Amino acid sequence: MTDHAEQAEPAEPAEPAGRRRARPGAVARHRLAPSAPEPTAVEPGAVEPGAPEPTAVEPTAVEPGAVEPGAPEPTAVEPTAVEPGAVEPGAPEPTAVEPTAVEPGAPEPGAPGQAALGPTGPAPTGPEPTGPEPTGPEPVVPEPTGPEPAAPEPGAPRPPGEIRSWPPSFADRLTSPLPGVRALARLAREGRLRPPVESLREIPELPFEPGPLPLIGPGRTALTWAGHASWVVRIGGLTVLTDPVWARKILGTPARVTPVGVRWEDLPPVDAVVISHNHYDHLDAPTVKRLPKGTPVFVPAGLARWFRARGFTRVTELDWWEAAELPGEDGPVRFDFVPAHHWSKRTLTDTCRSLWGGWVITAPDGQRVYFAGDTGYGHWFQRIGRRYPGIDVALLPIGAYEPRWMLDGVHTDPEEAVRAHLDLGARVLAPMHWSTFLLSAEPPLEPLRRIRAAWEATGRPREELWDLPVGASRVLE
């Protein structure tokens, strides 16, 4: 399994908490609890204290809808329309209660605590980070209702490196419930943590074709797949790394089944790094340690402190639909942080304490690359496509999707990746997040077979599917 906490890291200093931000386009729904006094439990059939002894009365059969004998004739009352969420006239004023996200079949709040799922099972034990822990129940995942609101228009870029305050949790941005105790128990019972043993014979057939980085001139964009979600994106005169993981092994998972596609010493100077979220297979501390501390890093809201604690001096953290720019040889390159259907967790106590998302990188001449990071399928893709028309290449995950009952909300399968590509209106689909770490139960080569079949079913040109081997490159024409 992927995208779960694997081993606790040292504590990070907590930043000041700001106002909670609602997920763009979603309306949080609250359950309302009346402030009426708690009723006194009475045994069935018992008489309340102080009440007269009841007299047994033979029940009389009453036709449905008829008036009981002796009752006054009812008067028809015109129903009063009540706004959704409003209090009915005459009802006591309700008291708002913080909603709670509960997985179907999982324990209700107040039951024994849920164990958060790590990339390979339950989150490990270890020292907990200090800092204020969010109190109160978890928020309910709001269901999208009505027509999808339009994405906000691109705004002016934010200043790079600014110090910002964030709410203590981004759990209100979740679009699917997180796994609980019963889900973990079912997973352990079914034993679907890794691919079937007989399918491991496919590992030698995984495509791996490392080669030199292509030579490109001004105004050209080139992409090289280093494996998993790590890309070398050369755009607008800059070299950008996405979710760089050059380690042979990440904590709690088996080692790579294919080597890194680009040797670290063969990389050109790195001009910028973008991070999608803090899961270990996307944020690798040993790889980050190899970067110069002055490297510009673009991260989700709430994650800058992790980098600053490690000495990085040019860290820009953004909320969804925010952007920043970096000067390049061809002019400013724009980095827009966009929503994703996912979550975040790195230690036992930091669930959703930082945001998650993808990046739209736009060159001065308008060439545009969308890096999805980790995501399930959902409504965000259409909104991203409407706000950023003309995406040239969409880097979309196609692996780590089985079992579906547990992972469909956070990881696209190959067919969903094709749907997401169509929703985005992108020209080229470049699959990723497979063929590197065996993080879930599908056979190693299954994602490639399924993405090719799903693409063929669309009737789109075959050359617009960049199903690259690890280490291979393409130049955007």
N, C-alpha and C positions, 0 to 999 in steps of 0.2 A: 504494500500500500504506500502511497506517497502523500506528501503534503501534510505531514503531521509532525509534531514535536518529537525529537529523538533523544536529546540529552540536554539537560539544563545547562545554560551558560552562566557566567558571572552576572551579578546584578547590574542593571543599568540605572543610572540616576533618573528619577521620574521628572518629567517636565510639568510645568503648571498646567492645570486643566482648564480648558476653555469651555465655551458652550457646546453642547452636543449638536452635531450637524445631522440633519435628516438626509437620507439617501435621496439624491436628485431624482425627481419624477415619481417618488413613492410617497404615500401618505401613511403615516404610522397610525395604527388603530389601537385604541386602548380599551381594555375591558373595564367596565364600570361596576363598582361595588357600592350598593346603597349603604348609607350610614345609619340604617335602622338598627335598633338594639338586637343583640343575639337572642333568638328564641330559646325557651326552656324546653329541653327534651322531655317528652311525656311518653310513657309506655303505651304501645298500641292497645286501645280498649280501656285504658285507665282514665279516671276522672281527674281533671285538673283540680289543684287545691282550691277549696272555697266554692267550687261549683256545686249546684244541687244534684242529687242523685238522678241520673237520667231514667226516663220511663220507656220501656221497650215499646216500639211502635212497629206494627206489621208494615213492611215496605209496600208501596203501591207502584205498580208498573206504570211508567209514563212513556208515551210515544216520543221518539226523538223529535226535538223541536217544540213539543207541547209544553204548556204551562202546568206546573204541579198544582194539585188541588189546594185551594185556599190561598195561593200566591197571587199577588196583584198582577193585572195584565201589563206586560212589559211595554215600555214606550220606546219606539225606534229612535235611535240617536245617530245623527250623521257622523261618521268617523272623521276624526281630525288628522290631517296629514302631519306627520312629525318628521322633521329633517333627520337624515341618518346620523346617529350619534347624539341627537338631542334628547332632552328629558321629557317624558310625557307630562301633560298638564296635570297638576295635583300630585305628581310623584315626588318623593323626597329628593333633594339635590344629591346626586351621586358623588362619591369620592373617587377620584381617579386612582387607579392602581397600576403600577408599572407592569406592562405585559410580560409574559414569560414565553420564550421559545421552547416548545416541547416537541421532541421527535415522536411521531406516531408509535405508540407502544412503549415509549420511554417513561421513566418515573416522573411524576409530577413534582413541582417544587416542594421541598420539605421532605421528600423521600431521600434515601441515601444518595450522596453526590454522584454525578456522572464522571466517568473517566474520559478524558479527552484522548482521541485516537491519534497516534503518531504515525509517521510514514510506514512503520512496520508493525504497528500494534499499539498498545497502551503507552501513554507518555511515561518516560523514565522518571525515576526518583532522583532527587538531587537538591542542591541548595536553591532556595527560592529567591528571586530578586526582591530587593527592598522597594519601598515606594507605596503610595496609596493604592489599595485594591478597590475596584469598583464595587459598591455595595448595592444590595437590592437584587430583585430577580432579573434574569436576562430578558431582553425585549423580544416581542413576537416578530417573526419575519412577516412583513406586510405582503399581502397578495396584490399584484397589480390589478387595478380596476379601471374600466372605461378605456377610452382611446389613449394611446401612448403620448404623453406630452412631448413637445418638440425639445430637442437638445438645445441648451443655451448656445448662443453665438460665440465664436472664439473671442476671447478677451485679450487685453494687453498682457504681455508676458510679465511675470513677477520678477522682482529683483533676485539675482542669484545669491544663495548663501544666507538669506535672512533667517533670523531666529523667530520661530513661531510657536504659539501655544495651541494645543489640540484637546479635544474632549478625552476623558479617560478610557473610552471604549468606542469602537466603530461597529459594534454588534448590530446597530440599527441598519447597517448597510447590507447585511446578509440577505441572500435571496433563496436560501434553502436551509433547513435545520441542520445543526451539527450532530454527528453521531453520538449516541449515549451508551449507557451500560448494556442495554439489551442488544444494540447493534454490535457491540464488541463481542458479546457472548455468542451471538449468531455467527459472526465471522470466525471466531475460534472453533465453534462447533462444526462449521462447514469446512474449515481448513483451507480457505481460498485466499491465502496470503501471497502465493507465488505461482508462476506458471506450472502446469503439470510436468512432472519429471520427464515424461516421454517427449515433450515438446522442446526440451532443452537442446536436442540434437540440431535444432535450427540455428543455434547461436553462430556457428562458423559461417552460415550463409548471410548473416547481417551485412549490409553494404558498407564498406569502409574503403574509401579511395582518397587518401590525403594527397594534396598537391600544393604547389606554390600559390600564394595569393595573386590574383590577376593584376596586371598593370592597367591602371585606368587614368584617364586624363580629367581635366576640369569638367564639371557638369555631369559626371558619370557616377552611378551608384552600383556597388558590388556587394554581394553577400556571400559569406563563407560559413558553413555549418560546422561548429566545433564539437557538436553533440549535445543531446538533451535540449535545454532551452538557451544554450550559449551560442551566440552568433557574433561574427566579426562583420559589422556593418560599416562600410565606407561610403559616406554620403556628404555632399557639400564640402568636400575637402577634409572631413574629420574621420577619424577611426573610432567607432563606438562599439563597446562590448555590451551585450545583453546578458543579464543573469550569469556572470562568468563563474563556471565551475570547472576548474582544471585539475581538481583532485582525482586520484584514482578511485577513492572510496569516500562516500559520505556517511556520517554516523548512523548506525542502525540499519544499514542496507548492504546487500552484497556489492562486491566491487563491480566496476564497469565491465560490460561485456564487449565493448569496443573501446579502443584507446581514444584519447582526445584527438580531434581532427586537425588541430593546428598546434605545433609546439610553441610553448611560451616564448622561447628565444627567437622564434620566427615572426612574432607579431611586430608590426610597426608601432611607433609610439602611440599609446592609448590616449586619445583626446577626451573621452567621456565614457562613463559607465551608467547604464540604466538598470534599476532593480525593480522587479514586479511585486515581490512580497518577501516575507522573511523566512519561509520554509527552507529547510536545510539543503534541498536539492536545487534551490534557486539563489540562496545567499550562503556562500561557502567562505568561512572565515580564513582558511589557509590560502585560498586564491586571492581574496581581498588583501591579505597581508603582503602579497607580492607587488601590489600597485604602489606607485609613488603617492605619498600622502597629499600632494597637491593636485591629484587627479580630480577633475570635476565629476561629482556623483549626483545623479538625479534619483530620488527615492520617494516612496509613498509617505503620506502624512504619518508622523509618529515614529519614523525609522531613522531620522537624522542623528538622534542621540547615540544609536549603535555605532555609527561611523565616527562621530566626533569623539566618542570614548576611545576609539582606536587611532586617533591622531589625524583624521582627515579634516582638511581646512576649507574645502570648497564643496559643501554639501547643500543641495537644494531639495527641500521636501515640498510636495504638492498635494493638494486635494484633487478629487475628480474634476475634470473639465478645466483645470488650471494648466498654465504653460510657463516655460522659461526658455531663454535663448542662449546660444553659445556662438561666439564669432568663429567662422570658418574661412578657409581660403577663398571660397566663392561667395561669401556673405554670411549673415546669421542663419544658423540652423535652429529650428524650433522643435522643442520637446513638449508634447501635450500628454498629460496623464489622464487616462480614460478608465471608465469602470470595467469590472470583470465580475463574473459569478464565481466567487471563491471565498477565502477567509485567510486568517493569519494566526500563527502560533509558533513560538520557538522554545518556550519554557512552560513549566507547570501552571504559571499564574498570569501569563500575558496573552491569553486568547483574545484576538481581535483588538489588541491594544494599539496596533498599527494598521494602516490601510493596505489594500491590495488593488491591483489593476494592471492595465497594459499601457503601452506607449505608442503614440503616433509621432514619427520623426519626419520632418518636412524640410527638404533642401531649399535653398534660395530660389532655384528654378522651378519649384513646385513638385519635384519628384517626392513620393510619399511612401513610407514603409510603416506598416502597423505590426507591432510586436505584442501578442496577446498575453504573454506570460502563462499563467495557469488559469483556466476558466472552464466552467460548464457552459452549456448552451442556454441562451435566453434572449430577452428583449433588448439587452444592451447593444447587440451587434447592429441592429437596424438604426438605432440612435447614433452610434458612432459613424456608420456609413453616411447618414444624412448630414451630420455636422462636418465630416471630413470627406467630401466627395473626391473621387479620382485616386483612391488608394492603389498604388502600383503593385505592391507585394504585401500579402497578409501572411505573417508567420504564425501558424495556428497549431495547437497541440492535438495529437491524434492517439496518444498512448496513455497507459495507466488508468484504464476505464473499467476494469472488471474487479469485483462484481458490480453490475449496474445498480442494483438496489441500494448500494451504499455510495457510489461515486458519481452517479449521473448528474447530481447538482453542482459538482465542482470540477469535473473533467469531461471534456467532449470526447465522444468516440469518433471514429473516422467519418461516419455518415453525418454526424452533427457538425463536424469541422467543415464539411462541404456546404451544409446549410448556412453556417455562419459566414463562410466566404461569400455566398450569394447575397446574404443579408447586408454585408458590408459594401457590396458593389465593387469589390476589388478585382483587379485584372488577373494577377498571378497568386496561386496558393502554394506556399512552401511549408510542408509538414515538419513538425518537430516534436519533442517530448516523447521519443520512442527510440529503440535501438541503442540505448546507452546504459541505463540502469533498469533492472527488472523489478519494478516497484509494485506490480499488481499481478492479477491471475491470468491475463490473456497470453497466449503463446507468443514468442518473440517476434515472429514474422507476420502475425495476423494483422497488425495495424497497416502494414504496407499493402497487403492483399486487398483489404477492405477499402482503403482510400482510393486505390486505383479503380476498383469496381464502382465505387460511388461517384467518382469523377467521370468515368465513362458514361454513366447513366445520365449525366447532365447534358451531354452532347457538346460540352465546351472543348476547345482545341486542346489536344494532348500536351502541346508545348507550354501551356499555361499552368500545368501542374509540375512544380519543381520538386519532385520526390528525390531529393539529393542523397547520395551516400554521405556518411560522416566524413568530413574533411573536404568535400567538394564545394565548388564556388559557381556562382552565376553573376553575370553582369546585366544590369537592367538596360534594355535598349530603348 
